[in-house]
Amino acid sequence: MTAPARDALLAVAALLAPDVPQVAEHAVAALDDPGAFVLAHAERLEERGIDEPFPLLAWIALVNALDDHELLAEVDWKESAGEISGLLRALRSAPPADELWTALARIELPTYEFLEAAGNRLHSTGTALAVLDIESDCYPLVLLPAARGDDLTAFAGAAGFTAEVLGR
């Protein structure tokens, strides 16, 4: 990875975990020495079927670190609205909007459509809902200030990965 791409990965980590430098350190460790990272984190990576370095390793490391620090909710492609709402509400980055979370839990839509609707409603609170694409059938979801949603997608792209802000 080039220095600008590395810097962009660090920018994503700083944006999503501004008070948790361990997130950036974890992602960069996977980037700087992927072989050593896979060995050091073999058990955790095995849960995702990863046993050797591959192009998404640093992004997976970022996702895992965000999850470890309660800054990411990973949901299945067929998860219920109530389950997704509960997981998002529990994130450290979630807005304290009880009525919003209760209303979201009642929506009955297929998962992706629900996420779009949730993104629209969260945007009204100044919060963006985004998915970090790990080329899987799950949705690693993060919450961030709505004004920084475009920054997230731009930084992710510059790092060679994909993030999508849902709704608006």
N, C-alpha and C positions, 0 to 999 in steps of 0.2 A: 504494500500500500504506500502511496506517495505521501510526502509530508503534508500537503494540503488535505488529503483524504483523512489522514490521521488526526489532523487538527479539527476537521469537521466531525469526526467521531467523538472527540473530546468535547466539542461544542454541544452535541446531542446530549451527552452525559451531563454536562453542566446545566443544560436547559431543563432536563427532566429530574435531576437530582442535585439541585444547587447547594444543598447543605450536606451532601453525602459524597465526599471525594472517593470513597471506596468503589463507587459505581464506575467512575472513569478509570480508576486503577485496574479494575477487573477486566474491563473491555480492552484496555491498552495492553494488558499482559497477554491476552489472547492474540492480539495483533502482532506484538513484538516478538513473541516466541511461541508460535502455535503448537509446536510439538511438546514443549514443556508444559504448556497450559493443558493440553489434552491429558497428559500423564497426571498432572496435579489434580485435575478435576474429573477424572475418569468416571467416578461413580455418578456424579450429577449429570455429566454429558451422556452417559449410558441410558439415562431415562429418556433421552431424546433420540436414541439410536446413533449417537456420534461416538466413533472410536478412533478417529484420525482427523487431522486438520482438513478444513475445507473452506471455501470462500466466505461463507456466512458465519464462521466461528466467532469473530469479534462481535458481531451483531447478536448472536445467541448469548455470548458472555454478558453483553449489556442487558439483554432481556432478563437473564437469570439474576443478575445483580440488582436490577430494579425490583424484581419480584422478591428477592431476599430482604429488601428494605421497604416493603409494602408500598411501592410506587408503581406497581404494574399488576393488572389482573388478567390472567390468561383464561379465556373461555373457549369452550368447544363451539363448533359451527352450528350446533343444534341446542344450545343452552336456553333455558327459559328466561324471560324478562325479569322475573323475581330474583333468580339466582345472579344474573348479571348485575342488576341494580344493587344487590347486597354486596357483591364483590367490589364494585366501583365505589360504593358509599364507604367501605372500610379502608380505602386508600388514604394515605397521609395527605395526598394532594386533592382530596375531594372537597367540594364546597359544602358548608354546613347548611344544606337546604332540605330540611326534613320533608316538606310538602312535595318537592321535586322528586325525591327518591321514592316516596310512597306512590306518587302518580306514575312514575316510570315502571315500577314493579307491577302495575296493573295492565300495562299495554300487552296486547297479544298479537305479535307479529313474528314472522320468521326472523332468525337471529340478525342477519345483516340489515334488514329493514328496521328492526328494533334499534340497532346501533346507530343508524342514520337518524332516526327519530330522537333517540337519546342525545346524540350530538347536537341536534337543533335546539333541544330544550336546555342542555347544559350551556350552550353558547350564550343564552340569555342571562346566565349567571356570571358571565365573564370567563367561563371555563371551556376549553376545547377538549374533545374526546378524540383520541388518535389511536390508530393501530400501527404497530411496528411489524411489518411483513417479514415472517421467517419462513415463507414458502411451505406452509403447513396448513392443515385444516382447522387450525385454531386462530383465535384473535388475541394477540398480546396487546392489551389496552392500557393506555396511559392518559392521565389528565394533566393539563398544563394551562397557563393563562391563554385565553382566546387570542389575545394580541400577538402571541408568539407561535401560533399554529403554522404560519407560512415559513417561519424560521426553522421549525422542526423538519418540515418536508425538504427544505433547501439543504440544510445541514446533512440530513440523511442521504439525500441524493449525491451530494458532494463526497460523502464517505463511501458511496457505492452501494447503498442500501435503500430500502423504501419505507417511508412512513406516510400515512394518509390521514388527514383530518376528516372526521365523519360529521355529516350534517353541516350546518352553518346558518 
